[in-house]
Amino acid sequence: MKVSLRLSLLLLVATLVLIGDGFDLATIGYAGPELVKHWGIKREALTPAVTAGTVGLLLGAPLLSFVGDRFGRKVAILSGLVFFGLISLLTGLATTFTQRRPR
C-alpha cells in the first residue's frame, strides 16, 4: 500500500498537535508553582488553565465523534485541528493573565 504525500502531511500535523497538546497538559503541573511565585497570583487563579485541557477533551471527544460519524473522519480531524490551532493562536493575543472579552 502506497501512502500519499497528503496523508503523510496530515499524519505529521496531527502528530505535532497531539505532542503540543500533551506537552501543555504535562508541563502545567510543573510550571504552575513557578508561575504563581513569579506572577504574584493566588494558586487558585491557575484553575482555569489547568482544567481547560480536560474540559476540552470532555467536550471535544463526543462532539468530534459525532462529526466523524456524520460527515467523515477527515472532516472531524481537520475541524478539530483548525479549532485547536485557532484557539491556541488566540491565547497569544492575551495581554494580561485575567484578560476578559470587551463588553
Secondary structure, 3 states (H helix, E strand, C coil): CCCCHHHHHHHHHHHHHHHHHHHHHHHHHHHHHHHHHHHCCCHHHHHHHHHHHHHHHHHHHHHHHHHHHHHCHHHHHHHHHHHHHHHHHHHCCCCCCCCCCCC
